[in-house]
Amino acid sequence: GSQAEALRTDGKRIILLNVKLASFQDTILMNNNGDLVYIRDSLIQGDTDFMWGGSTSFITNCEIRTLTSGTQITQARTSANTNGFSFVGCQITRSNASITGCGFGRDLGFTDNSVAFINCIVGDHISGWQNADPRDWEYGLTNSSGFPTNYNGVQLPAGDPRLLLALSATNWLYG
């Protein structure tokens, strides 16, 4: 019922497949700058900044579930020379319809952070980024009814090198 990591990653190469990570604040700490984390076909749920840290992480085909109103999904502490977190083809959901006023993330002063949401289905509880920074990217987002939508992050155009980078696990995770 309070802050507790369900998983803390500390390692150069970490792969999570078909896992369920459940907690509240700080569900997964993708800890170190320079660590590479790949997550696929998984459920990650929490409330305040429940996906956070300094690693380079590629998250694909996952359900990212918010448990509490007024909270943020990410709090990236990545640096300017790293790729950060890329969410590709994920479903951004909530545990029930009463949850509202949530966001993709906040920076808490880490303005070099990098978070991309690419080709994701975004639930109606998401209102955008708490602090939209130059490396908060969006592309191809749809709402829960299947209609295209966008928020207050940087809208990447088709063919943009940043989009091509964020779409590829190989490129995002440095080969």
For each residue, the residues with C-beta under 8 A, 3 or more apart:
1: 24
2: 24 25
3: 24 25 26 48
4: 23 24 25 26
5: 8 23 26 27 28 29
6: 21 22 23 27 28 46
7: 16 21 27 28 29
8: 5 28 29 31
9: 14 28 29 30 31 32 35 37 53 55
10: 31 32 35
11: 14 35
12: 34 35 36
13: 35 36 38
14: 9 11 35 36 37 38
15: 37 38 39
16: 7 19 37 38 39 40 42
17: 39 40 41 42
18: 40 41 42
19: 16 39 42 43
20: 42 43 44 45
21: 6 7 27 28 42 43 44 45 46
22: 6 27 43 45 46
23: 4 5 6 26 27 45 46 50
24: 1 2 3 4 27 46 47 48 50 67 68
25: 2 3 4 46 47 48 49 50
26: 3 4 5 23 29 46 48 49 50 52
27: 5 6 7 21 22 23 24 44 45 46 50 51
28: 5 6 7 8 9 21 44 46 50 51 52 53
29: 5 7 8 9 26 52 53
30: 9 35 37 51 52 53 54 55 57 85
31: 8 9 10 35 53 54 55
32: 9 10 35 53 54 55
33: 54 55 78 79 82
34: 12 55 56 82
35: 9 10 11 12 13 14 30 31 32 54 55 56
36: 12 13 14 55 56 57 173 174
37: 9 14 15 16 30 55 56 57 58
38: 13 14 15 16 57 58 169 173
39: 15 16 17 19 42 44 57 58 59 60 62
40: 16 17 18 59 60 61 62
41: 17 18 61 62
42: 16 17 18 19 20 21 39 62 63
43: 19 20 21 22 62 63 65
44: 20 21 27 28 39 50 51 59 62 63 64 65
45: 20 21 22 23 27 50 63 64 65 66 67 95
46: 6 21 22 23 24 25 26 27 28 50 51 65 66 67
47: 24 25 50 66 67 68 71
48: 3 24 25 26 68 71 72
49: 25 26 52 71 72 73 74 75 105 106 108
50: 23 24 25 26 27 28 44 45 46 47 66 71 73
51: 27 28 30 44 46 59 64 73 74 75 85
52: 26 28 29 30 49 74 75 76 77
53: 9 28 29 30 31 32 76 77
54: 30 31 32 33 35 76 77 78 79 82
55: 9 30 31 32 33 34 35 36 37 78
56: 34 35 36 37 78 82 83 84 85 172 173 174
57: 30 36 37 38 39 84 85 86
58: 37 38 39 86 88 169 172 173
59: 39 40 44 51 62 64 85 86 87 88 90
60: 39 40 87 88 89 90 169
61: 40 41 88 89 90
62: 39 40 41 42 43 44 59 87 90 91
63: 42 43 44 45 90 91 93
64: 44 45 51 59 73 87 90 91 92 93
65: 43 44 45 46 93 94 95
66: 45 46 47 50 71 73 92 93 94 95 99 102 123 125
67: 24 45 46 47 71 94 95 99
68: 24 47 48 71 99
69: 98 99 100 101 102 125
70: 100 101 102
71: 47 48 49 50 66 67 68 102 103
72: 48 49 75 102 103 104 105 106 130
73: 49 50 51 64 66 92 102 103 104 105
74: 49 51 52 85 104 105 106 115
75: 49 51 52 72 105 106 107 108 110
76: 52 53 54 84 85 105 107 110 113 114 115
77: 52 53 54 110 113
78: 33 54 55 56 82 83 84 85 110 112 113 114
79: 33 54 82 112
80: 112
81:
82: 33 34 54 56 78 79 114
83: 56 78 86 114 165 166 172 173 174
84: 56 57 76 78 113 114 115 116 135
85: 30 51 56 57 59 74 76 78 114 115 116
86: 57 58 59 83 115 116 118 166 167 172
87: 59 60 62 64 90 92 115 116 117 118 120
88: 58 59 60 61 116 118 119 120 166 167 169
89: 60 61 118 119 120
90: 59 60 61 62 63 64 87 117 120 121
91: 62 63 64 120 121 123
92: 64 66 73 87 117 120 121 122 123 126
93: 63 64 65 66 123
94: 65 66 67 97 99 102 123 125
95: 45 65 66 67 99
96: 99
97: 94
98: 69
99: 66 67 68 69 94 95 96 102 125
100: 69 70 124 125
101: 69 70 125 127
102: 66 69 70 71 72 73 94 99 125 126 127
103: 71 72 73 106 126 127 128 129 130
104: 72 73 74 115 117 126 128 129 136 151 153
105: 49 72 73 74 75 76 113 115 129 130 136
106: 49 72 74 75 103 129 130 131
107: 75 76 110 111 113 130 131 133
108: 49 75
109:
110: 75 76 77 78 107 113
111: 107 131 133
112: 78 79 80 133 135
113: 76 77 78 84 105 107 110 133 135 136
114: 76 78 82 83 84 85 135 136 137
115: 74 76 84 85 86 87 104 105 135 136 137
116: 84 85 86 87 88 136 137 138 139 156 162 166
117: 87 90 92 104 120 122 137 138 139 141 153
118: 86 87 88 89 137 138 139 140 156 163 166 167
119: 88 89 139 140 141 167
120: 87 88 89 90 91 92 117 140 141 142
121: 90 91 92 141 142 143 144 146
122: 92 117 126 141 142 143 144 149
123: 66 91 92 93 94 126 143 144
124: 100 143 144
125: 66 69 94 99 100 101 102
126: 92 102 103 104 122 123 151
127: 101 102 103 151
128: 103 104 132 151 152 153
129: 103 104 105 106 132 133 136 151 152 153
130: 72 103 105 106 107
131: 106 107 111
132: 128 129 136 152 153 154
133: 107 111 112 113 129 136
134: 154
135: 84 112 113 114 115 154
136: 104 105 113 114 115 116 129 132 133 153 154
137: 114 115 116 117 118 153 154 156 162 163 166
138: 116 117 118 141 150 151 153 154 155 156
139: 116 117 118 119 155 156 158 160 163 166
140: 118 119 120 148
141: 117 119 120 121 122 138 148 149 150 151
142: 120 121 122 145 146 147 148 149
143: 121 122 123 124 146 147 149
144: 121 122 123 124
145: 142
146: 121 142 143
147: 142 143
148: 140 141 142
149: 122 141 142 143
150: 138 141 153 155
151: 104 126 127 128 129 138 141
152: 128 129 132
153: 104 117 128 129 132 136 137 138 150
154: 132 134 135 136 137 138
155: 138 139 150
156: 116 118 137 138 139 160 162 163 166
157: 160 163
158: 139 163
159: 163 164
160: 139 156 157 163 164
161: 164 165
162: 116 137 156 165 166
163: 118 137 139 156 157 158 159 160 166 167
164: 159 160 161 167 168 171
165: 83 161 162 168 171 172
166: 83 86 88 116 118 137 139 156 162 163 172
167: 86 88 118 119 163 164
168: 164 165 171 172
169: 38 58 60 88 172 173
170: 173 175
171: 164 165 168 174 175
172: 56 58 83 86 165 166 168 169
173: 36 38 56 58 83 169 170
174: 36 56 83 171
175: 170 171
